[in-house]
Each structure stands twice: as structure tokens, then as C-alpha cells.
Amino acid sequence: MPEFDAWAPYYDFIHHGLPGEVEFYVKMAKAHGSRALEVGCGTGRICIPMAKAGVAVTALDISSGMLALCQEKIAMAGFLPAEIELVRADMRRFDLGCTYPFIAMAYRTLMHLLTPDDQAQCLRCIRRHLEPGGVFACNLWMAKPSSIPPAAITGVEVPLELVGQHPVPGENIVLFHFHAARYDEFEQQIIEQHRIQERDLRGHILRQQELHLTRAWLTRREMEHLVYRCGFRVEAVYGNFDGAPLGPDHKEMIWVLRAV
Ligand SMILES: C[S@@+](CC[C@H](N)C(=O)[O-])C[C@H]1O[C@@H](n2cnc3c(N)ncnc32)[C@H](O)[C@@H]1O
């Protein structure tokens, strides 16, 4: 997936995850044994802390760029009490030849699959990799049509907006991040445009990269139907990583699903 390879060098500067996310997945993994699978591991934000906590992780991603950075970060982490095995695979169709007591898919990764068929293929694949009674946890954006700004509906040109400035440690470079999003309500997709400018300390643009990302949203009810179809029982749905039951004002849905 070339779009994720293009993202990889900027990913850690721009994406810091959600409050309590890492701790939640590490705690869940530890509670279910000493082995886990992470689907869509990216640069290792979740799988490295899992290994630090003594959980042996298989970490899967489709992007060789993300996996290369993850490998670098594993090397830099020094001694890890448990191993991380990196696997390049598509989360819609992988066969690792083994099962796990716990599988994690953090940071809205399922939203990268744009159709119900792709989403179901992925969930069934995950289900096949769970031990009997094993647990799968993932988090998704809590989709609410009322939260979509009217100006961002399909067809309306939305200008890029500067949303962040990220200094690159030791390099005298600052990454300027511009973003615009359109929402296709019919397809339930967010079509995002990102521009990353690498600027020197005087503000001169050294390099500019245009990045595109399309993600799909699932409502709470759609997710409920989908997971039942794919062989899961809903154990809990939280609205934050502290374990508060999902309510109408939450921005995130955290699904804890058991294999049936
Ligand atoms: C939002 S990032 C999450 C990365 C990491 N888990 C984190 O929390 O920072 C989504 C990841 O999913 C990967 N991904 C997207 N589509 C995929 C697919 N079809 N199969 C496997 N990985 C995929 C991307 O390459 C990216 O690394």
C-alpha cells in the first residue's frame, strides 16, 4: 500500500495516539497471557510497549515502510523481555498458522478498510487467529453525522489548514502539517488530504509531500452487526480507555470482543 509507505517517515511526528490507548492494549494483552497479535502495527507504538511488558508479539502490517521503522525502533529499544516478530501481510487475508489468546487493532485501523466486504474479511481472519474464547480489542471513531461540519460535505472545496508544527529532533527541520477533509455521507467515508512541508529554521521549504488518505466510518450498530456476523460476542464497548461504558457524548468506541 504505497499511501502508507509515504506516510511512514512522518507518522510518529504527527500521530501521538489517544490518551490511555497504549496502556489499555498492554494491560489487555497481559491479562490474556504472554502472547499477542497486533494487526496494523505501524511503527510499533503498541507492540513495543507490549514486548517491554513481557508479552511476545507478532506484529502485522501491510506497509514495508512502517515495518522498517518499527524494526529500527525495536533495535533502538535495547533489551526487550519478550520478542516481536514482524510480518508483512494484508489484514484482510493473512494466515500465520497459529492462534493467539489476544489480538489488538489500535488507533482506528479498521477504518482503513472501506467496504463491508473488506471489513468482514478482516474480522473473520482475526477470528480464525484467536484461540477458543480468545479476545480481540479494537477502537474506532464514534461516528455521529451531527459532528460533521456542514462545510466538509462532499462537493464543497475545503481549504488546507495548518494543523501542526513538529520539530524533528537533531535535524534543524520543522514539519508543517496541513490538512483538509471532505465527508462522503453516502459512502460513509472521510477523504483526507494532507500536505507535509519540511522547513528549515528560517521557514524555507526544503521538501513538500502531498498525502492522501480515505477512511470509512462505521456506526455503533453497524459494528455490532458486523462482529456478530464474523463470529464474535460483544464483551464490552467503552467510550474511553478508562473503561467508561460507551455513551452518546464519547468520541471513541472501544470494542472488546470474544470469539464464540
Ligand atoms: C492508524 S495506523 C496504526 C498504527 C499503530 N497501530 C499505531 O497505533 O500507531 C494504521 C496502520 O494500518 C496499516 N494498514 C492499513 N491497511 C492495512 C491492511 N490492509 N493490512 C495490514 N495493515 C494495514 C497501515 O500501514 C498503518 O500502519
The ligand as a MOL file (V3000), in Angstrom:
LIG
                    3D

  0  0  0     0  0            999 V3000
M  V30 BEGIN CTAB
M  V30 COUNTS 27 29 0 0 0
M  V30 BEGIN ATOM
M  V30 1 C -3.6490 4.2050 12.0790 0
M  V30 2 S -2.2000 3.2560 11.7450 0 CHG=1
M  V30 3 C -1.9980 2.4450 13.3250 0
M  V30 4 C -0.5620 2.0710 13.6010 0
M  V30 5 C -0.2650 1.6270 15.0280 0
M  V30 6 N -1.0620 0.5060 15.4230 0
M  V30 7 C -0.4990 2.7890 15.9950 0
M  V30 8 O -1.3960 2.6700 16.8260 0
M  V30 9 O 0.2130 3.7900 15.9110 0 CHG=-1
M  V30 10 C -2.8490 2.0180 10.6870 0
M  V30 11 C -1.8380 1.0040 10.1970 0
M  V30 12 O -2.5690 0.0120 9.4810 0
M  V30 13 C -1.8100 -0.3830 8.3480 0
M  V30 14 N -2.7220 -0.9290 7.3490 0
M  V30 15 C -3.6210 -0.2690 6.5790 0
M  V30 16 N -4.2610 -1.1080 5.7630 0
M  V30 17 C -3.7780 -2.3410 6.0220 0
M  V30 18 C -4.0540 -3.6360 5.5170 0
M  V30 19 N -4.9530 -3.8270 4.5420 0
M  V30 20 N -3.3840 -4.6850 6.0360 0
M  V30 21 C -2.4540 -4.5080 7.0110 0
M  V30 22 N -2.1350 -3.3010 7.5250 0
M  V30 23 C -2.7950 -2.2330 7.0480 0
M  V30 24 C -1.0960 0.8760 7.9020 0
M  V30 25 O 0.0530 0.5940 7.1380 0
M  V30 26 C -0.7870 1.5510 9.2420 0
M  V30 27 O 0.4900 1.1970 9.6920 0
M  V30 END ATOM
M  V30 BEGIN BOND
M  V30 1 1 1 2
M  V30 2 1 2 3
M  V30 3 1 2 10
M  V30 4 1 3 4
M  V30 5 1 4 5
M  V30 6 1 5 6
M  V30 7 1 5 7
M  V30 8 2 7 8
M  V30 9 1 7 9
M  V30 10 1 10 11
M  V30 11 1 11 12
M  V30 12 1 11 26
M  V30 13 1 12 13
M  V30 14 1 13 14
M  V30 15 1 13 24
M  V30 16 1 14 15
M  V30 17 1 14 23
M  V30 18 2 15 16
M  V30 19 1 16 17
M  V30 20 1 17 18
M  V30 21 2 17 23
M  V30 22 1 18 19
M  V30 23 2 18 20
M  V30 24 1 20 21
M  V30 25 2 21 22
M  V30 26 1 22 23
M  V30 27 1 24 25
M  V30 28 1 24 26
M  V30 29 1 26 27
M  V30 END BOND
M  V30 END CTAB
M  END
